[in-house]
Amino acid sequence: MSVPARVGVLGGGRMGGGIAHAFLLAGAQVVVVDRPEVLDRARDGIRVSVDRSLERHGASRPRDELLGALEVVADRRALADRELVIEAVPELPELKAEALGGVEALLAPDAVLASNTSSLSIDGLATGLRRPQRFLGLHFFNPVPASSLVEVVRGAATEPSIVAAAQSWVRELGKAPVTVADAPGFASSRLGVALALEAIRMLEAGVASADDIDAAMTLGYRHQTGPLRTTDIVGLDVRLDIAEHLAAELGDRFEPPALLRRMVAEGRLGRKSGAGFFDWPDPEKGAR
Ligand SMILES: NC(=O)c1ccc[n+]([C@@H]2O[C@H](COP(=O)([O-])OP(=O)(O)OC[C@H]3O[C@@H](n4cnc5c(N)ncnc54)[C@H](O)[C@@H]3O)[C@@H](O)[C@H]2O)c1
């Protein structure tokens, strides 16, 4: 099943811009809605990343036609004729609830609404909606163009046919769907954070060096990147927030180690701050 012809994205920031990019390349006509003061930046960002993709991989449609299928506007009403709208506003429950309710009221009854939330409950967000059966989570990964995974999060009320359609759209984007129930941390954050927290506890206890702990996973289990280096790339502060959320929801096994709290308090946040478990002399390019 090809992607819907008319797709909307609410919030054209880091993730929304990437999601718009992915659907444009898959042949959709995409409307992005954001705040008036950031429209130019959002539009330019998507154009630059589409151009970069075209240079690297070529395209099925001419560039002008492809970028002509993009509209970046401030008025939410431009989403009214969309078959699929993906919400990607900041991770604030009230903001998301207002945004989702406002968009749903504009859409045709058979449209599909999705949230790119990385941690909020899909069932929680669905409580404010009139058609929770047509609502689900589509959790894209950052950076969207380079990432091959999308978690399809099935709410308690989501119709099975909507889940099946979403799985097929994700495949059409050239990505792989992983389907999960609405549980804290979905699949990716829960497993990724569990591994990272244990690696940090091992470092704290002097079991092995950061290099050796990571090598145990990269060489022993063929992980592309070790758990400590991955934590540096994601950001120690981001991982601490997720661990605290998971500890509250799932129990003590996600309690953040003291070492993680100390490093965040000291501003050692990983790649973005120049230092974490490893040194990152050039935060933009990354270091090995
Ligand atoms: N950054 C990541 O690594 C990542 C990965 C997966 C999922 N997510 C999730 O994606 C969502 C967006 O994250 P992001 O990193 O793109 O944030 P971001 O801050 O880069 O982008 C959010 C955008 O939403 C816009 N916005 C704010 N209020 C709005 C409103 N009422 N209407 C329309 N637009 C509005 C902002 O102007 C901004 O452009 C969050 O739920 C986040 O948890 C983020």
Ligand as a Chemical Component Dictionary entry (heavy atoms), coordinates in Angstrom:
data_LIG
# 
_chem_comp.id                   LIG 
_chem_comp.type                 NON-POLYMER 
_chem_comp.pdbx_formal_charge   0 
_chem_comp.three_letter_code    LIG 
# 
loop_
_chem_comp_atom.comp_id 
_chem_comp_atom.atom_id 
_chem_comp_atom.alt_atom_id 
_chem_comp_atom.type_symbol 
_chem_comp_atom.charge 
_chem_comp_atom.model_Cartn_x 
_chem_comp_atom.model_Cartn_y 
_chem_comp_atom.model_Cartn_z 
_chem_comp_atom.pdbx_ordinal 
LIG N1  N1  N 0  14.760 14.681 18.845 1  
LIG C1  C1  C 0  14.728 13.361 18.955 2  
LIG O1  O1  O 0  15.760 12.677 19.034 3  
LIG C2  C2  C 0  13.397 12.642 18.967 4  
LIG C3  C3  C 0  13.349 11.295 18.564 5  
LIG C4  C4  C 0  12.106 10.645 18.510 6  
LIG C5  C5  C 0  10.946 11.327 18.888 7  
LIG N2  N2  N 1  11.037 12.638 19.298 8  
LIG C6  C6  C 0  9.780  13.316 19.662 9  
LIG O2  O2  O 0  9.379  14.132 18.566 10 
LIG C7  C7  C 0  8.663  15.266 19.061 11 
LIG C8  C8  C 0  9.299  16.537 18.512 12 
LIG O3  O3  O 0  10.652 16.580 18.919 13 
LIG P1  P1  P 0  11.742 17.460 18.133 14 
LIG O4  O4  O 0  13.060 16.977 18.617 15 
LIG O5  O5  O -1 11.426 17.487 16.696 16 
LIG O6  O6  O 0  11.432 18.908 18.762 17 
LIG P2  P2  P 0  11.745 20.342 18.100 18 
LIG O7  O7  O 0  11.742 21.289 19.246 19 
LIG O8  O8  O 0  12.925 20.270 17.200 20 
LIG O9  O9  O 0  10.459 20.626 17.180 21 
LIG C9  C9  C 0  9.184  20.898 17.683 22 
LIG C10 C10 C 0  8.511  21.868 16.726 23 
LIG O10 O10 O 0  7.154  22.041 17.128 24 
LIG C11 C11 C 0  6.815  23.404 16.935 25 
LIG N3  N3  N 0  5.640  23.739 17.725 26 
LIG C12 C12 C 0  5.562  24.027 19.048 27 
LIG N4  N4  N 0  4.277  24.242 19.381 28 
LIG C13 C13 C 0  3.540  24.082 18.256 29 
LIG C14 C14 C 0  2.153  24.163 17.966 30 
LIG N5  N5  N 0  1.265  24.434 18.919 31 
LIG N6  N6  N 0  1.738  23.953 16.689 32 
LIG C15 C15 C 0  2.627  23.652 15.712 33 
LIG N7  N7  N 0  3.960  23.557 15.931 34 
LIG C16 C16 C 0  4.408  23.762 17.197 35 
LIG C17 C17 C 0  8.076  24.152 17.330 36 
LIG O11 O11 O 0  8.079  25.473 16.790 37 
LIG C18 C18 C 0  9.164  23.261 16.728 38 
LIG O12 O12 O 0  9.489  23.632 15.392 39 
LIG C19 C19 C 0  8.685  15.147 20.576 40 
LIG O13 O13 O 0  7.516  14.495 20.996 41 
LIG C20 C20 C 0  9.888  14.261 20.845 42 
LIG O14 O14 O 0  9.800  13.554 22.060 43 
LIG C21 C21 C 0  12.225 13.308 19.325 44 
# 
loop_
_chem_comp_bond.comp_id 
_chem_comp_bond.atom_id_1 
_chem_comp_bond.atom_id_2 
_chem_comp_bond.value_order 
_chem_comp_bond.pdbx_ordinal 
LIG N1  C1  SING 1  
LIG C1  O1  DOUB 2  
LIG C1  C2  SING 3  
LIG C2  C3  SING 4  
LIG C2  C21 DOUB 5  
LIG C3  C4  DOUB 6  
LIG C4  C5  SING 7  
LIG C5  N2  DOUB 8  
LIG N2  C6  SING 9  
LIG N2  C21 SING 10 
LIG C6  O2  SING 11 
LIG C6  C20 SING 12 
LIG O2  C7  SING 13 
LIG C7  C8  SING 14 
LIG C7  C19 SING 15 
LIG C8  O3  SING 16 
LIG O3  P1  SING 17 
LIG P1  O4  DOUB 18 
LIG P1  O5  SING 19 
LIG P1  O6  SING 20 
LIG O6  P2  SING 21 
LIG P2  O7  DOUB 22 
LIG P2  O8  SING 23 
LIG P2  O9  SING 24 
LIG O9  C9  SING 25 
LIG C9  C10 SING 26 
LIG C10 O10 SING 27 
LIG C10 C18 SING 28 
LIG O10 C11 SING 29 
LIG C11 N3  SING 30 
LIG C11 C17 SING 31 
LIG N3  C12 SING 32 
LIG N3  C16 SING 33 
LIG C12 N4  DOUB 34 
LIG N4  C13 SING 35 
LIG C13 C14 SING 36 
LIG C13 C16 DOUB 37 
LIG C14 N5  SING 38 
LIG C14 N6  DOUB 39 
LIG N6  C15 SING 40 
LIG C15 N7  DOUB 41 
LIG N7  C16 SING 42 
LIG C17 O11 SING 43 
LIG C17 C18 SING 44 
LIG C18 O12 SING 45 
LIG C19 O13 SING 46 
LIG C19 C20 SING 47 
LIG C20 O14 SING 48 
# 
